[in-house]
Amino acid sequence: MARDSVCGMEVDPEKSNWVAEYDGKDYFFCSERCQKAFMKDPTKYTEIRPMGHGLQGMEGIQVAAAASARAADGSDTSTSPS
């Protein structure tokens, strides 16, 4: 299975009617709408970027690990007392 880079849905490459090639790699989509969005701005969907409540990629893992370590040792001063 492949993941639609636009909406995140799992897509079967053997059954998908929508595909685009970018930077030597094939990207599969669940719909024509997702394929068109990707083709309009492929870098938007292929680069590591902020997403949802955190970061996608290694930066997010490092940020989360650092925050967790600060909270565990009591040195996290990012929150104000209630």
Backbone as a chain_set.jsonl record, in Angstrom:
{"seq": "MARDSVCGMEVDPEKSNWVAEYDGKDYFFCSERCQKAFMKDPTKYTEIRPMGHGLQGMEGIQVAAAASARAADGSDTSTSPS", "coords": {"N": [[0.835, -1.19, 0.0], [0.35, 2.283, -0.589], [0.683, 5.703, 0.506], [-1.521, 8.366, 0.143], [-0.25, 11.43, -0.554], [-1.509, 13.845, -0.197], [-4.03, 13.681, 1.24], [-3.543, 11.637, 3.028], [-4.678, 9.146, 3.007], [-4.634, 5.554, 2.688], [-3.581, 3.928, -0.247], [-3.965, 1.611, -2.857], [-1.495, 0.896, -5.025], [-1.746, -0.717, -7.289], [-4.398, -0.534, -7.974], [-5.081, 2.117, -8.103], [-6.272, 4.875, -9.966], [-5.095, 7.26, -10.266], [-2.073, 8.833, -10.548], [1.103, 10.39, -10.119], [4.278, 11.475, -11.23], [7.091, 12.619, -9.569], [10.144, 14.124, -9.094], [11.494, 11.755, -9.767], [10.039, 9.782, -8.474], [7.095, 7.809, -8.02], [3.86, 8.874, -7.125], [0.848, 8.032, -5.577], [-2.719, 8.414, -5.626], [-5.919, 8.882, -3.992], [-7.971, 10.047, -5.325], [-8.969, 12.116, -8.138], [-9.026, 14.752, -7.37], [-7.146, 14.933, -5.232], [-4.844, 14.24, -6.673], [-4.684, 16.4, -8.475], [-4.312, 18.544, -6.693], [-1.812, 17.878, -5.656], [-0.246, 18.0, -8.005], [-0.379, 20.685, -8.552], [1.254, 21.883, -6.628], [3.753, 20.228, -5.865], [5.949, 20.219, -4.032], [4.861, 21.075, -1.683], [3.675, 18.824, -0.659], [5.681, 16.969, -0.411], [7.848, 17.7, 1.124], [9.256, 17.774, 4.445], [7.237, 19.079, 6.949], [5.467, 21.318, 9.233], [2.648, 19.846, 10.815], [-0.626, 19.246, 11.794], [-0.824, 18.671, 15.246], [1.827, 18.644, 15.81], [5.142, 18.121, 14.62], [6.047, 16.718, 11.508], [8.303, 14.175, 10.77], [11.846, 13.918, 11.576], [12.493, 16.235, 13.079], [10.258, 16.709, 14.654], [10.247, 14.484, 16.341], [12.602, 14.917, 17.772], [12.006, 17.379, 19.012], [9.786, 16.649, 20.593], [10.998, 14.721, 22.253], [12.864, 16.29, 23.646], [11.181, 18.067, 25.025], [9.802, 16.249, 26.622], [11.887, 15.286, 28.207], [12.585, 17.611, 29.62], [10.237, 18.035, 31.081], [10.223, 15.751, 32.644], [12.454, 16.106, 34.328], [11.806, 18.373, 35.643], [12.587, 20.834, 34.663], [11.117, 22.164, 32.803], [9.92, 25.118, 31.831], [7.989, 26.17, 30.246], [5.309, 26.302, 30.692], [2.868, 28.154, 32.463], [2.16, 28.647, 35.958], [-0.931, 27.538, 37.383]], "CA": [[0.0, 0.0, 0.0], [1.013, 3.586, -0.612], [-0.092, 6.719, 1.206], [-1.828, 9.575, -0.616], [0.511, 12.517, 0.068], [-2.374, 15.004, 0.039], [-5.021, 13.466, 2.305], [-3.049, 10.645, 3.972], [-5.394, 7.87, 2.856], [-3.886, 4.45, 2.093], [-3.982, 3.705, -1.636], [-3.346, 0.445, -3.488], [-0.915, 1.344, -6.301], [-2.219, -1.567, -8.381], [-5.788, -0.203, -8.294], [-5.279, 3.566, -8.19], [-6.364, 5.462, -11.302], [-4.456, 8.568, -10.229], [-0.662, 8.746, -10.2], [1.945, 11.465, -10.637], [5.7, 11.277, -10.997], [7.765, 13.838, -9.137], [11.515, 13.923, -8.644], [11.869, 10.357, -9.975], [9.247, 8.879, -7.641], [5.662, 7.775, -8.309], [2.945, 9.162, -6.023], [-0.478, 7.511, -5.879], [-3.755, 9.213, -4.978], [-7.241, 8.261, -3.833], [-8.932, 10.714, -6.195], [-8.446, 13.114, -9.065], [-8.884, 15.991, -6.601], [-5.852, 14.875, -4.55], [-3.805, 14.267, -7.696], [-4.577, 17.777, -8.983], [-3.721, 19.37, -5.632], [-0.39, 17.529, -5.635], [0.394, 18.486, -9.22], [-0.335, 22.151, -8.481], [2.384, 22.268, -5.768], [4.285, 18.975, -5.32], [6.837, 20.385, -2.882], [4.011, 21.23, -0.493], [3.306, 17.495, -0.172], [6.824, 16.059, -0.364], [8.826, 18.171, 2.091], [8.889, 17.68, 5.858], [6.623, 20.353, 7.311], [4.568, 21.249, 10.386], [1.382, 19.205, 10.465], [-1.471, 18.909, 12.932], [-0.417, 19.124, 16.572], [3.268, 18.531, 16.004], [5.907, 18.168, 13.389], [6.232, 15.46, 10.814], [9.713, 13.958, 10.483], [12.766, 13.81, 12.708], [12.458, 17.406, 13.947], [9.171, 16.513, 15.61], [10.677, 13.494, 17.327], [13.591, 15.567, 18.62], [11.31, 18.389, 19.822], [8.986, 15.94, 21.589], [11.905, 14.092, 23.218], [13.438, 17.345, 24.482], [10.112, 18.547, 25.908], [9.54, 15.182, 27.575], [13.014, 15.256, 29.15], [12.47, 18.784, 30.501], [9.1, 17.81, 31.974], [10.593, 14.693, 33.584], [13.411, 16.565, 35.328], [11.281, 19.572, 36.301], [13.157, 22.06, 34.125], [10.23, 22.735, 31.807], [9.344, 26.384, 32.286], [7.164, 26.685, 29.169], [3.931, 26.473, 31.136], [2.748, 29.026, 33.619], [1.401, 28.007, 37.035], [-2.378, 27.821, 37.362]], "C": [[0.878, 1.25, 0.0], [0.124, 4.565, 0.143], [-0.262, 7.922, 0.288], [-1.17, 10.748, 0.109], [-0.341, 13.731, 0.403], [-3.285, 14.778, 1.234], [-4.586, 12.426, 3.336], [-3.716, 9.282, 3.879], [-4.473, 6.803, 2.259], [-4.467, 4.145, 0.725], [-3.245, 2.475, -2.163], [-2.802, 0.88, -4.852], [-1.396, 0.534, -7.501], [-3.619, -1.173, -8.849], [-6.031, 1.289, -8.491], [-5.303, 4.031, -9.642], [-5.6, 6.78, -11.394], [-3.028, 8.438, -9.709], [0.063, 9.952, -10.791], [3.394, 11.11, -10.336], [6.296, 12.623, -10.625], [9.138, 13.467, -8.606], [11.924, 12.446, -8.696], [11.076, 9.345, -9.165], [7.779, 8.955, -8.055], [4.865, 8.017, -7.036], [1.546, 8.745, -6.454], [-1.518, 8.248, -5.041], [-5.087, 8.489, -4.946], [-8.258, 8.85, -4.804], [-8.227, 11.69, -7.131], [-8.196, 14.443, -8.339], [-7.52, 16.031, -5.882], [-4.703, 14.933, -5.547], [-3.595, 15.691, -8.214], [-3.945, 18.706, -7.95], [-2.214, 19.127, -5.562], [0.33, 18.137, -6.832], [0.516, 20.012, -9.227], [0.895, 22.623, -7.685], [2.994, 21.033, -5.113], [5.175, 19.148, -4.091], [6.06, 20.556, -1.587], [3.727, 19.874, 0.155], [4.478, 16.525, -0.067], [7.896, 16.494, 0.624], [8.323, 17.956, 3.51], [8.385, 19.048, 6.284], [5.796, 20.211, 8.57], [3.232, 20.658, 9.954], [0.614, 18.882, 11.733], [-0.955, 19.503, 14.219], [1.082, 19.06, 16.804], [3.979, 18.683, 14.692], [6.034, 16.776, 12.821], [7.722, 15.314, 10.531], [10.553, 13.97, 11.747], [12.734, 15.02, 13.623], [11.401, 17.238, 15.031], [9.542, 15.535, 16.705], [11.66, 14.138, 18.292], [12.947, 16.603, 19.531], [10.52, 17.711, 20.932], [9.874, 15.308, 22.656], [12.496, 15.13, 24.165], [12.395, 17.861, 25.478], [9.814, 17.519, 26.988], [10.637, 15.121, 28.639], [12.937, 16.427, 30.119], [11.345, 18.586, 31.512], [9.465, 16.783, 33.047], [11.547, 15.186, 34.688], [12.99, 17.869, 35.992], [11.826, 20.871, 35.761], [12.295, 22.706, 33.045], [9.565, 23.978, 32.364], [8.414, 26.982, 31.247], [5.709, 26.877, 29.583], [3.91, 27.373, 32.361], [1.923, 28.348, 34.697], [-0.06, 28.425, 36.974], [-2.797, 28.59, 38.588]], "O": [[1.992, 1.254, 0.523], [-1.05, 4.286, 0.389], [0.706, 8.436, -0.272], [-1.5, 11.027, 1.262], [0.07, 14.566, 1.209], [-3.313, 15.598, 2.151], [-5.188, 12.334, 4.406], [-3.347, 8.36, 4.606], [-3.627, 7.112, 1.42], [-5.685, 4.108, 0.549], [-2.044, 2.319, -1.939], [-3.585, 1.202, -5.746], [-1.446, 1.053, -8.616], [-3.99, -1.445, -9.991], [-7.083, 1.68, -8.996], [-4.461, 3.632, -10.447], [-5.473, 7.352, -12.477], [-2.801, 7.995, -8.584], [-0.325, 10.468, -11.839], [3.693, 10.512, -9.302], [6.042, 13.635, -11.278], [9.264, 12.585, -7.756], [12.605, 11.947, -7.801], [11.41, 8.16, -9.17], [7.278, 10.026, -8.399], [5.158, 7.435, -5.991], [1.108, 9.065, -7.559], [-1.253, 8.654, -3.909], [-5.353, 7.603, -5.758], [-9.287, 8.233, -5.079], [-7.062, 12.038, -6.942], [-7.257, 15.167, -8.669], [-6.827, 17.048, -5.923], [-3.697, 15.598, -5.299], [-2.458, 16.135, -8.373], [-3.131, 19.561, -8.299], [-1.435, 20.07, -5.425], [1.401, 18.725, -6.681], [1.426, 20.558, -9.85], [1.505, 23.637, -8.024], [2.778, 20.805, -3.923], [5.153, 18.304, -3.196], [6.555, 20.216, -0.512], [3.56, 19.785, 1.371], [4.289, 15.374, 0.327], [8.786, 15.702, 0.931], [7.117, 17.955, 3.756], [9.028, 20.062, 6.013], [5.45, 19.092, 8.949], [2.746, 20.937, 8.858], [1.174, 18.293, 12.657], [-0.675, 20.699, 14.288], [1.553, 19.39, 17.892], [3.469, 19.305, 13.761], [6.118, 15.788, 13.55], [8.345, 16.276, 10.083], [10.022, 14.027, 12.856], [12.926, 14.873, 14.83], [11.628, 17.588, 16.189], [9.189, 15.734, 17.867], [11.565, 13.931, 19.502], [13.305, 16.696, 20.705], [10.573, 18.142, 22.084], [9.54, 15.351, 23.84], [12.616, 14.874, 25.363], [12.708, 18.065, 26.651], [9.597, 17.879, 28.145], [10.356, 14.928, 29.822], [13.194, 16.26, 31.312], [11.496, 18.939, 32.682], [9.073, 16.917, 34.206], [11.462, 14.743, 35.834], [13.729, 18.415, 36.811], [11.562, 21.927, 36.336], [12.706, 23.694, 32.437], [8.736, 23.893, 33.271], [8.072, 28.162, 31.33], [4.956, 27.554, 28.883], [4.824, 27.35, 33.184], [1.053, 27.539, 34.373], [-0.38, 29.539, 36.559], [-3.974, 28.915, 38.74]]}, "num_chains": 1, "name": "protein.A"}
